[in-house]
Amino acid sequence: MRTPKPQLLRLQTLIYQGCCLLPCGANKNPLIKAWPSSDGFSLQQIADHPGVKSVGLRTGTEDGRIISVDLDGETAVDKVAEHGLNPFTGTFIVGRRGDTYRLKLQFQLTPEQDAQIGPFQGKIHTKDPINGAKGEAVEIFYSRRRQVIIGGRHPSGENYIWLDGCGPDALSAPDAQWWAFLKECHASSLQPSAAIRRGGTPSRNGRSRRANPCPTCGRHDGPGGSNLWCEYSSSGLLFCMPGSTFSAPAGLRVGDVHNGWALKKITQTADGPVHVFGNHDLDKLKRQNNAQAR
């Protein structure tokens, strides 16, 4: 039995408030398969879990009414500042010493606020990826199918920090300004165009069909599943979305076939590579090869 570290012990206040904590690995991934339906772990269970490198906090109405605002870059910080919001104070804030502009703000909605919105995930792109650098965005998570890292080690090797005076005991409800911003993000997430952005690349005529499960990465809803989705276009293409839990197999090249689907192209997005597959027609390939041999 390992002794929980002092920082980990400070998270006990979140458990008292009905929050769900999860053991996570080096790549921010939960270390249990059915994490969206887990009852949560005690601090001792997290400390003892094999391979644990960080602690995840599940969001959503069922788990302490936690809503998380993820600011990924300077332009994301500027975006909330445009709304008159201060992202450096007022609640439980997770940051990184190596990058001042990577922040996660956790709020606990009041029952009255929770009654005004439903589960959602929103994203505001603030900077496109350039020359291999990641894009920047504001992301909002309020769904038990999402968890955010609130302590431990970042994949870069540095440890997460809590801003001064903004540890777990500072967890608060959003004030009027933050609440207006969050409601605006919730309303935007309900628009069709936003739904397509959450799911990824749409078909050319805007019509698509959810792949549940995805035949190439296995993404699905339900226990252990995802709140994102992969899509079939009306022309028969499969858009396989990036993710930490579900994603296309690493190392695939254009022309490779996986589970009957041939990789057509890879499109880089702010969230990662979207793999575009087409149905692998073996007979058609044979006909093409025969024609080329003549």
FENMOGI-V634753 format. One record per backbone hydrogen bond with DSSP energy under -1.0 kcal/mol. NH is the residue of the N-H (numbers start at 1). CO is the residue of the C=O. Records with the same first field share a line. If there is no record, write none. Layout:
NH = CO / CO
//
This chain:
9 = 5
10 = 6
11 = 8
12 = 9
14 = 11
15 = 11
16 = 12
18 = 15
19 = 14
22 = 56
24 = 54
25 = 29
28 = 25
31 = 23
37 = 34
41 = 21
46 = 42
47 = 43
48 = 44
52 = 49
53 = 24
54 = 24
55 = 151
56 = 22
57 = 148
58 = 20
59 = 146
60 = 66
63 = 60
66 = 60
67 = 107
68 = 141
69 = 105
70 = 139
71 = 103
72 = 137
73 = 101
77 = 73
78 = 74
79 = 75
80 = 76
81 = 77
82 = 78
84 = 81
85 = 80
92 = 106
93 = 166
94 = 104
95 = 161
99 = 96
102 = 99
103 = 71
104 = 94
105 = 69
106 = 92
107 = 67
108 = 172
109 = 65
114 = 110
115 = 111
116 = 113
117 = 114
120 = 142
122 = 140
124 = 138
126 = 136
127 = 136
133 = 130
136 = 127
138 = 124
139 = 70
140 = 122
141 = 68
142 = 120
146 = 143
148 = 57
150 = 55
153 = 53
154 = 158
157 = 154
160 = 152
161 = 95
163 = 93
166 = 163
170 = 167
171 = 168
179 = 175
180 = 176
181 = 177
182 = 178
183 = 179
184 = 180
185 = 181
186 = 182
187 = 183
188 = 184
189 = 185
191 = 188
195 = 191
196 = 192
197 = 193
198 = 194
199 = 195
200 = 196
206 = 203
209 = 232
211 = 230
214 = 219
218 = 214
225 = 222
226 = 220
231 = 239
232 = 209
233 = 237
236 = 233
238 = 277
239 = 231
240 = 275
252 = 249
255 = 263
256 = 253
258 = 261
261 = 258
262 = 278
263 = 256
264 = 276
265 = 276
267 = 274
269 = 272
274 = 267
275 = 240
276 = 265
277 = 238
278 = 262
280 = 260
285 = 281
286 = 282
287 = 283
288 = 284
289 = 285
290 = 286
291 = 287
292 = 288
293 = 289
//
